[in-house]
Amino acid sequence: MSHLRDKLSRPLTTPAFDVRLARTLCWLGSAAILILGFVKLTRLPLSETELFFGVLLVLAVGLLGVLIGLVLPMAVRGERDHCSRD
């Protein structure tokens, strides 16, 4: 049973690869949200106020994804440093 637990607890990837993959997915997701959001906004019959708030919300969500992608490596590094101190 211990042998099986050892095999199942082995890491499949490195933490650096995980961070790069997550950062890339955040950025690609943000780009997709921006593109699809603006396409959807152009197809809806909106007033000026609704269009303004729609553009504002699409930009806010897209920017949030970009910021998460930028902060993610620092958060993982901080967690790794915190765990190594214990």
N, C-alpha and C positions, 0 to 999 in steps of 0.2 A: 504494500500500500504506500509506503514511503517513496518507493521508486516512481510510482505513478504520480504522486504529488509533486515530486521534483521535476518530472517531465512537463506537467501542466503549469507549473509556476515559472517556467523559463520565459524571459521576455522575447518577443518576436522581432521587435525593432528597437532601435536606439532612441533615447529621449530627444536627441538632436533631430533625427528624422521625423519624429512625431511632431515636434514644434514647427519644422519647416512645412510639413503637410498641413497642419492645422492653420498656419498663417496663410498658406496659399489658398486653402479652401475658404477662409474668411474673405480674402480679397476677391476671389472669383465669385463668391456668393454676393458680395457687395456690388460688383459690376453687374451681375445678373439682375439684382433687385433694382438698380438704377435704370438699366435698359428696359426691363419689363414694366417697371412702374411708369416710366415716361411714355412708353407705347400705350399702356392702358389709359393713362390720363388723356392722351390725344384722341382716343376713341370714345370717350365719354362726353355727353353734352353737359358741360359744367359752366357755371357762372364764373365771373372773374375771381370772386372770393373763394369759391370751392377749388378753382384751379390753383390759386396761390397757396392755399393750405395743403393741397395735394402735392404740389411740387416741394413745399417745405417738408412735409412728412417723408416723401421719398428720399430727399437729400439727407434728412436726419438719420433715417434707418441705414442708408448707404454709408454715411460717415461713421456711424456706430460700428458697422462691420469692419471698416478700415482701421478704426482705433483699436478694436479688439485684436485684430491681426498684428498691430504694432506693439501692443502691451503684452501679448501672450508670451513671447520669449522671456521678458523680464519677470513675469509671474512664475513661470516654470523654473527659472533660475533661482528666484527667491525661495520657492518651495524646496528646491533641492538643497540650497544653502541652509535653510531652517532645519531640514531633516538630518543633514550631516552634523549639525551642532549637537543634536541630542544623543 
